[in-house]
Amino acid sequence: MKVLIVEDNAVLAEKISVWLAKENFTVDVAQNGKEANFFVETSSYQAIILDIGLPDENGLS
């Protein structure tokens, strides 16, 4: 399963990413809305873990 993590806290994103990778998930990490949009436009994901308090845009939008 491929998962996108959208989280601006690099330490938290890394911890989640490592945990998911140990469970055999394929993980991409975006640190802001712009990166997240790029990943979503260029790949497909079965799940997205999304921080709603991103620095460049509201995670809900």
PDB file of N, CA, C and O in Angstrom:
ATOM      1  N   MET A   1       0.848  -1.171   0.000  1.00  0.00           N
ATOM      2  CA  MET A   1       0.000   0.000   0.000  1.00  0.00           C
ATOM      3  C   MET A   1       0.894   1.235   0.000  1.00  0.00           C
ATOM      4  O   MET A   1       1.909   1.282   0.694  1.00  0.00           O
ATOM      5  N   LYS A   2       0.504   2.226  -0.783  1.00  0.00           N
ATOM      6  CA  LYS A   2       1.274   3.463  -0.881  1.00  0.00           C
ATOM      7  C   LYS A   2       0.567   4.569  -0.107  1.00  0.00           C
ATOM      8  O   LYS A   2      -0.629   4.799  -0.285  1.00  0.00           O
ATOM      9  N   VAL A   3       1.325   5.255   0.761  1.00  0.00           N
ATOM     10  CA  VAL A   3       0.775   6.268   1.656  1.00  0.00           C
ATOM     11  C   VAL A   3       1.550   7.572   1.479  1.00  0.00           C
ATOM     12  O   VAL A   3       2.771   7.571   1.326  1.00  0.00           O
ATOM     13  N   LEU A   4       0.814   8.684   1.505  1.00  0.00           N
ATOM     14  CA  LEU A   4       1.438  10.006   1.505  1.00  0.00           C
ATOM     15  C   LEU A   4       1.240  10.625   2.878  1.00  0.00           C
ATOM     16  O   LEU A   4       0.121  10.690   3.387  1.00  0.00           O
ATOM     17  N   ILE A   5       2.330  11.077   3.468  1.00  0.00           N
ATOM     18  CA  ILE A   5       2.283  11.796   4.738  1.00  0.00           C
ATOM     19  C   ILE A   5       2.500  13.271   4.420  1.00  0.00           C
ATOM     20  O   ILE A   5       3.490  13.634   3.785  1.00  0.00           O
ATOM     21  N   VAL A   6       1.580  14.114   4.858  1.00  0.00           N
ATOM     22  CA  VAL A   6       1.706  15.564   4.664  1.00  0.00           C
ATOM     23  C   VAL A   6       1.817  16.168   6.061  1.00  0.00           C
ATOM     24  O   VAL A   6       0.826  16.306   6.778  1.00  0.00           O
ATOM     25  N   GLU A   7       3.042  16.522   6.429  1.00  0.00           N
ATOM     26  CA  GLU A   7       3.319  16.982   7.794  1.00  0.00           C
ATOM     27  C   GLU A   7       4.508  17.928   7.760  1.00  0.00           C
ATOM     28  O   GLU A   7       5.560  17.579   7.224  1.00  0.00           O
ATOM     29  N   ASP A   8       4.355  19.134   8.330  1.00  0.00           N
ATOM     30  CA  ASP A   8       5.446  20.107   8.319  1.00  0.00           C
ATOM     31  C   ASP A   8       6.447  19.898   9.450  1.00  0.00           C
ATOM     32  O   ASP A   8       7.532  20.479   9.419  1.00  0.00           O
ATOM     33  N   ASN A   9       6.112  19.094  10.434  1.00  0.00           N
ATOM     34  CA  ASN A   9       7.042  18.761  11.513  1.00  0.00           C
ATOM     35  C   ASN A   9       7.890  17.581  11.036  1.00  0.00           C
ATOM     36  O   ASN A   9       7.422  16.443  10.997  1.00  0.00           O
ATOM     37  N   ALA A  10       9.146  17.869  10.672  1.00  0.00           N
ATOM     38  CA  ALA A  10      10.011  16.848  10.070  1.00  0.00           C
ATOM     39  C   ALA A  10      10.244  15.651  10.989  1.00  0.00           C
ATOM     40  O   ALA A  10      10.297  14.515  10.518  1.00  0.00           O
ATOM     41  N   VAL A  11      10.381  15.888  12.276  1.00  0.00           N
ATOM     42  CA  VAL A  11      10.622  14.787  13.225  1.00  0.00           C
ATOM     43  C   VAL A  11       9.408  13.863  13.274  1.00  0.00           C
ATOM     44  O   VAL A  11       9.554  12.642  13.220  1.00  0.00           O
ATOM     45  N   LEU A  12       8.226  14.432  13.375  1.00  0.00           N
ATOM     46  CA  LEU A  12       7.007  13.627  13.412  1.00  0.00           C
ATOM     47  C   LEU A  12       6.805  12.877  12.098  1.00  0.00           C
ATOM     48  O   LEU A  12       6.463  11.695  12.106  1.00  0.00           O
ATOM     49  N   ALA A  13       7.013  13.548  10.984  1.00  0.00           N
ATOM     50  CA  ALA A  13       6.866  12.904   9.676  1.00  0.00           C
ATOM     51  C   ALA A  13       7.824  11.725   9.543  1.00  0.00           C
ATOM     52  O   ALA A  13       7.448  10.677   9.017  1.00  0.00           O
ATOM     53  N   GLU A  14       9.049  11.888  10.011  1.00  0.00           N
ATOM     54  CA  GLU A  14      10.041  10.807   9.942  1.00  0.00           C
ATOM     55  C   GLU A  14       9.615   9.623  10.803  1.00  0.00           C
ATOM     56  O   GLU A  14       9.722   8.475  10.370  1.00  0.00           O
ATOM     57  N   LYS A  15       9.136   9.887  12.009  1.00  0.00           N
ATOM     58  CA  LYS A  15       8.707   8.796  12.897  1.00  0.00           C
ATOM     59  C   LYS A  15       7.547   8.014  12.291  1.00  0.00           C
ATOM     60  O   LYS A  15       7.542   6.784  12.326  1.00  0.00           O
ATOM     61  N   ILE A  16       6.575   8.716  11.740  1.00  0.00           N
ATOM     62  CA  ILE A  16       5.438   8.042  11.103  1.00  0.00           C
ATOM     63  C   ILE A  16       5.905   7.255   9.893  1.00  0.00           C
ATOM     64  O   ILE A  16       5.482   6.118   9.684  1.00  0.00           O
ATOM     65  N   SER A  17       6.775   7.858   9.098  1.00  0.00           N
ATOM     66  CA  SER A  17       7.293   7.212   7.896  1.00  0.00           C
ATOM     67  C   SER A  17       8.047   5.928   8.221  1.00  0.00           C
ATOM     68  O   SER A  17       7.841   4.904   7.570  1.00  0.00           O
ATOM     69  N   VAL A  18       8.908   5.978   9.215  1.00  0.00           N
ATOM     70  CA  VAL A  18       9.678   4.792   9.617  1.00  0.00           C
ATOM     71  C   VAL A  18       8.745   3.686  10.111  1.00  0.00           C
ATOM     72  O   VAL A  18       8.911   2.519   9.757  1.00  0.00           O
ATOM     73  N   TRP A  19       7.778   4.058  10.920  1.00  0.00           N
ATOM     74  CA  TRP A  19       6.830   3.077  11.450  1.00  0.00           C
ATOM     75  C   TRP A  19       6.052   2.403  10.321  1.00  0.00           C
ATOM     76  O   TRP A  19       5.896   1.182  10.308  1.00  0.00           O
ATOM     77  N   LEU A  20       5.564   3.207   9.371  1.00  0.00           N
ATOM     78  CA  LEU A  20       4.812   2.637   8.255  1.00  0.00           C
ATOM     79  C   LEU A  20       5.699   1.769   7.362  1.00  0.00           C
ATOM     80  O   LEU A  20       5.262   0.723   6.884  1.00  0.00           O
ATOM     81  N   ALA A  21       6.929   2.193   7.139  1.00  0.00           N
ATOM     82  CA  ALA A  21       7.852   1.400   6.316  1.00  0.00           C
ATOM     83  C   ALA A  21       8.131   0.044   6.965  1.00  0.00           C
ATOM     84  O   ALA A  21       8.251  -0.960   6.262  1.00  0.00           O
ATOM     85  N   LYS A  22       8.236   0.000   8.289  1.00  0.00           N
ATOM     86  CA  LYS A  22       8.429  -1.277   8.991  1.00  0.00           C
ATOM     87  C   LYS A  22       7.241  -2.208   8.796  1.00  0.00           C
ATOM     88  O   LYS A  22       7.379  -3.428   8.879  1.00  0.00           O
ATOM     89  N   GLU A  23       6.070  -1.624   8.536  1.00  0.00           N
ATOM     90  CA  GLU A  23       4.855  -2.405   8.298  1.00  0.00           C
ATOM     91  C   GLU A  23       4.640  -2.663   6.802  1.00  0.00           C
ATOM     92  O   GLU A  23       3.551  -3.046   6.376  1.00  0.00           O
ATOM     93  N   ASN A  24       5.699  -2.447   6.015  1.00  0.00           N
ATOM     94  CA  ASN A  24       5.729  -2.722   4.571  1.00  0.00           C
ATOM     95  C   ASN A  24       4.875  -1.781   3.720  1.00  0.00           C
ATOM     96  O   ASN A  24       4.410  -2.164   2.646  1.00  0.00           O
ATOM     97  N   PHE A  25       4.670  -0.554   4.196  1.00  0.00           N
ATOM     98  CA  PHE A  25       4.019   0.459   3.392  1.00  0.00           C
ATOM     99  C   PHE A  25       5.083   1.185   2.573  1.00  0.00           C
ATOM    100  O   PHE A  25       6.224   1.321   3.014  1.00  0.00           O
ATOM    101  N   THR A  26       4.718   1.642   1.402  1.00  0.00           N
ATOM    102  CA  THR A  26       5.552   2.541   0.622  1.00  0.00           C
ATOM    103  C   THR A  26       5.121   3.950   0.998  1.00  0.00           C
ATOM    104  O   THR A  26       3.933   4.268   0.950  1.00  0.00           O
ATOM    105  N   VAL A  27       6.076   4.797   1.372  1.00  0.00           N
ATOM    106  CA  VAL A  27       5.734   6.098   1.955  1.00  0.00           C
ATOM    107  C   VAL A  27       6.419   7.233   1.213  1.00  0.00           C
ATOM    108  O   VAL A  27       7.616   7.173   0.928  1.00  0.00           O
ATOM    109  N   ASP A  28       5.651   8.264   0.904  1.00  0.00           N
ATOM    110  CA  ASP A  28       6.188   9.536   0.437  1.00  0.00           C
ATOM    111  C   ASP A  28       5.849  10.574   1.500  1.00  0.00           C
ATOM    112  O   ASP A  28       4.836  10.461   2.190  1.00  0.00           O
ATOM    113  N   VAL A  29       6.708  11.590   1.628  1.00  0.00           N
ATOM    114  CA  VAL A  29       6.492  12.633   2.631  1.00  0.00           C
ATOM    115  C   VAL A  29       6.535  14.002   1.959  1.00  0.00           C
ATOM    116  O   VAL A  29       7.472  14.320   1.228  1.00  0.00           O
ATOM    117  N   ALA A  30       5.504  14.806   2.220  1.00  0.00           N
ATOM    118  CA  ALA A  30       5.460  16.199   1.770  1.00  0.00           C
ATOM    119  C   ALA A  30       5.429  17.084   3.007  1.00  0.00           C
ATOM    120  O   ALA A  30       4.746  16.769   3.982  1.00  0.00           O
ATOM    121  N   GLN A  31       6.164  18.189   2.974  1.00  0.00           N
ATOM    122  CA  GLN A  31       6.224  19.073   4.142  1.00  0.00           C
ATOM    123  C   GLN A  31       5.322  20.289   4.025  1.00  0.00           C
ATOM    124  O   GLN A  31       5.244  21.093   4.954  1.00  0.00           O
ATOM    125  N   ASN A  32       4.637  20.436   2.889  1.00  0.00           N
ATOM    126  CA  ASN A  32       3.715  21.562   2.736  1.00  0.00           C
ATOM    127  C   ASN A  32       2.677  21.224   1.666  1.00  0.00           C
ATOM    128  O   ASN A  32       2.753  20.185   1.010  1.00  0.00           O
ATOM    129  N   GLY A  33       1.715  22.116   1.509  1.00  0.00           N
ATOM    130  CA  GLY A  33       0.642  21.879   0.564  1.00  0.00           C
ATOM    131  C   GLY A  33       1.109  21.807  -0.874  1.00  0.00           C
ATOM    132  O   GLY A  33       0.591  21.010  -1.657  1.00  0.00           O
ATOM    133  N   LYS A  34       2.084  22.633  -1.231  1.00  0.00           N
ATOM    134  CA  LYS A  34       2.597  22.637  -2.600  1.00  0.00           C
ATOM    135  C   LYS A  34       3.217  21.282  -2.951  1.00  0.00           C
ATOM    136  O   LYS A  34       2.946  20.729  -4.017  1.00  0.00           O
ATOM    137  N   GLU A  35       4.043  20.757  -2.060  1.00  0.00           N
ATOM    138  CA  GLU A  35       4.641  19.435  -2.277  1.00  0.00           C
ATOM    139  C   GLU A  35       3.567  18.358  -2.328  1.00  0.00           C
ATOM    140  O   GLU A  35       3.622  17.461  -3.170  1.00  0.00           O
ATOM    141  N   ALA A  36       2.586  18.444  -1.426  1.00  0.00           N
ATOM    142  CA  ALA A  36       1.511  17.452  -1.389  1.00  0.00           C
ATOM    143  C   ALA A  36       0.748  17.438  -2.709  1.00  0.00           C
ATOM    144  O   ALA A  36       0.452  16.370  -3.246  1.00  0.00           O
ATOM    145  N   ASN A  37       0.430  18.616  -3.229  1.00  0.00           N
ATOM    146  CA  ASN A  37      -0.276  18.693  -4.512  1.00  0.00           C
ATOM    147  C   ASN A  37       0.541  18.060  -5.621  1.00  0.00           C
ATOM    148  O   ASN A  37      -0.016  17.358  -6.466  1.00  0.00           O
ATOM    149  N   PHE A  38       1.849  18.288  -5.641  1.00  0.00           N
ATOM    150  CA  PHE A  38       2.715  17.670  -6.648  1.00  0.00           C
ATOM    151  C   PHE A  38       2.649  16.150  -6.553  1.00  0.00           C
ATOM    152  O   PHE A  38       2.466  15.470  -7.563  1.00  0.00           O
ATOM    153  N   PHE A  39       2.797  15.613  -5.338  1.00  0.00           N
ATOM    154  CA  PHE A  39       2.755  14.157  -5.162  1.00  0.00           C
ATOM    155  C   PHE A  39       1.422  13.580  -5.621  1.00  0.00           C
ATOM    156  O   PHE A  39       1.394  12.552  -6.298  1.00  0.00           O
ATOM    157  N   VAL A  40       0.324  14.224  -5.265  1.00  0.00           N
ATOM    158  CA  VAL A  40      -1.008  13.721  -5.623  1.00  0.00           C
ATOM    159  C   VAL A  40      -1.222  13.777  -7.135  1.00  0.00           C
ATOM    160  O   VAL A  40      -1.876  12.901  -7.701  1.00  0.00           O
ATOM    161  N   GLU A  41      -0.679  14.791  -7.784  1.00  0.00           N
ATOM    162  CA  GLU A  41      -0.834  14.920  -9.233  1.00  0.00           C
ATOM    163  C   GLU A  41       0.039  13.940 -10.013  1.00  0.00           C
ATOM    164  O   GLU A  41      -0.269  13.619 -11.161  1.00  0.00           O
ATOM    165  N   THR A  42       1.124  13.462  -9.404  1.00  0.00           N
ATOM    166  CA  THR A  42       2.066  12.610 -10.134  1.00  0.00           C
ATOM    167  C   THR A  42       2.070  11.154  -9.693  1.00  0.00           C
ATOM    168  O   THR A  42       2.797  10.341 -10.264  1.00  0.00           O
ATOM    169  N   SER A  43       1.279  10.813  -8.697  1.00  0.00           N
ATOM    170  CA  SER A  43       1.243   9.440  -8.206  1.00  0.00           C
ATOM    171  C   SER A  43      -0.142   9.153  -7.635  1.00  0.00           C
ATOM    172  O   SER A  43      -0.971  10.054  -7.509  1.00  0.00           O
ATOM    173  N   SER A  44      -0.380   7.901  -7.294  1.00  0.00           N
ATOM    174  CA  SER A  44      -1.656   7.564  -6.658  1.00  0.00           C
ATOM    175  C   SER A  44      -1.381   6.935  -5.294  1.00  0.00           C
ATOM    176  O   SER A  44      -0.384   6.238  -5.105  1.00  0.00           O
ATOM    177  N   TYR A  45      -2.271   7.190  -4.361  1.00  0.00           N
ATOM    178  CA  TYR A  45      -2.108   6.746  -2.981  1.00  0.00           C
ATOM    179  C   TYR A  45      -3.375   6.061  -2.503  1.00  0.00           C
ATOM    180  O   TYR A  45      -4.485   6.444  -2.871  1.00  0.00           O
ATOM    181  N   GLN A  46      -3.191   5.047  -1.683  1.00  0.00           N
ATOM    182  CA  GLN A  46      -4.325   4.378  -1.068  1.00  0.00           C
ATOM    183  C   GLN A  46      -4.765   5.125   0.196  1.00  0.00           C
ATOM    184  O   GLN A  46      -5.912   5.004   0.626  1.00  0.00           O
ATOM    185  N   ALA A  47      -3.847   5.897   0.787  1.00  0.00           N
ATOM    186  CA  ALA A  47      -4.174   6.668   1.995  1.00  0.00           C
ATOM    187  C   ALA A  47      -3.272   7.900   2.057  1.00  0.00           C
ATOM    188  O   ALA A  47      -2.141   7.894   1.573  1.00  0.00           O
ATOM    189  N   ILE A  48      -3.818   8.965   2.674  1.00  0.00           N
ATOM    190  CA  ILE A  48      -3.053  10.184   2.919  1.00  0.00           C
ATOM    191  C   ILE A  48      -3.231  10.554   4.379  1.00  0.00           C
ATOM    192  O   ILE A  48      -4.354  10.685   4.865  1.00  0.00           O
ATOM    193  N   ILE A  49      -2.110  10.721   5.078  1.00  0.00           N
ATOM    194  CA  ILE A  49      -2.121  11.202   6.461  1.00  0.00           C
ATOM    195  C   ILE A  49      -1.818  12.692   6.372  1.00  0.00           C
ATOM    196  O   ILE A  49      -0.725  13.087   5.966  1.00  0.00           O
ATOM    197  N   LEU A  50      -2.791  13.515   6.753  1.00  0.00           N
ATOM    198  CA  LEU A  50      -2.733  14.938   6.454  1.00  0.00           C
ATOM    199  C   LEU A  50      -2.795  15.799   7.710  1.00  0.00           C
ATOM    200  O   LEU A  50      -3.723  15.693   8.512  1.00  0.00           O
ATOM    201  N   ASP A  51      -1.791  16.648   7.858  1.00  0.00           N
ATOM    202  CA  ASP A  51      -1.778  17.672   8.902  1.00  0.00           C
ATOM    203  C   ASP A  51      -2.654  18.829   8.416  1.00  0.00           C
ATOM    204  O   ASP A  51      -2.435  19.348   7.321  1.00  0.00           O
ATOM    205  N   ILE A  52      -3.627  19.233   9.204  1.00  0.00           N
ATOM    206  CA  ILE A  52      -4.493  20.324   8.743  1.00  0.00           C
ATOM    207  C   ILE A  52      -3.886  21.707   8.987  1.00  0.00           C
ATOM    208  O   ILE A  52      -4.404  22.699   8.475  1.00  0.00           O
ATOM    209  N   GLY A  53      -2.798  21.789   9.759  1.00  0.00           N
ATOM    210  CA  GLY A  53      -2.150  23.068  10.044  1.00  0.00           C
ATOM    211  C   GLY A  53      -0.855  23.223   9.278  1.00  0.00           C
ATOM    212  O   GLY A  53       0.216  23.288   9.882  1.00  0.00           O
ATOM    213  N   LEU A  54      -0.933  23.282   7.962  1.00  0.00           N
ATOM    214  CA  LEU A  54       0.270  23.414   7.142  1.00  0.00           C
ATOM    215  C   LEU A  54       0.697  24.877   7.039  1.00  0.00           C
ATOM    216  O   LEU A  54      -0.134  25.774   7.182  1.00  0.00           O
ATOM    217  N   PRO A  55       1.992  25.127   6.792  1.00  0.00           N
ATOM    218  CA  PRO A  55       2.474  26.510   6.774  1.00  0.00           C
ATOM    219  C   PRO A  55       1.996  27.315   5.569  1.00  0.00           C
ATOM    220  O   PRO A  55       1.859  28.534   5.671  1.00  0.00           O
ATOM    221  N   ASP A  56       1.738  26.672   4.432  1.00  0.00           N
ATOM    222  CA  ASP A  56       1.400  27.441   3.231  1.00  0.00           C
ATOM    223  C   ASP A  56      -0.067  27.377   2.835  1.00  0.00           C
ATOM    224  O   ASP A  56      -0.517  28.180   2.018  1.00  0.00           O
ATOM    225  N   GLU A  57      -0.813  26.448   3.393  1.00  0.00           N
ATOM    226  CA  GLU A  57      -2.241  26.403   3.113  1.00  0.00           C
ATOM    227  C   GLU A  57      -2.938  25.539   4.144  1.00  0.00           C
ATOM    228  O   GLU A  57      -2.303  24.753   4.847  1.00  0.00           O
ATOM    229  N   ASN A  58      -4.235  25.691   4.224  1.00  0.00           N
ATOM    230  CA  ASN A  58      -5.047  24.926   5.142  1.00  0.00           C
ATOM    231  C   ASN A  58      -5.123  23.475   4.650  1.00  0.00           C
ATOM    232  O   ASN A  58      -5.499  23.234   3.503  1.00  0.00           O
ATOM    233  N   GLY A  59      -4.776  22.528   5.488  1.00  0.00           N
ATOM    234  CA  GLY A  59      -4.803  21.128   5.110  1.00  0.00           C
ATOM    235  C   GLY A  59      -6.170  20.626   4.690  1.00  0.00           C
ATOM    236  O   GLY A  59      -6.262  19.638   3.961  1.00  0.00           O
ATOM    237  N   LEU A  60      -7.223  21.275   5.124  1.00  0.00           N
ATOM    238  CA  LEU A  60      -8.567  20.855   4.736  1.00  0.00           C
ATOM    239  C   LEU A  60      -8.900  21.216   3.293  1.00  0.00           C
ATOM    240  O   LEU A  60      -9.736  20.567   2.663  1.00  0.00           O
ATOM    241  N   SER A  61      -8.252  22.242   2.776  1.00  0.00           N
ATOM    242  CA  SER A  61      -8.540  22.616   1.387  1.00  0.00           C
ATOM    243  C   SER A  61      -7.635  21.860   0.433  1.00  0.00           C
ATOM    244  O   SER A  61      -7.729  22.041  -0.781  1.00  0.00           O
TER     245      SER A  61
END
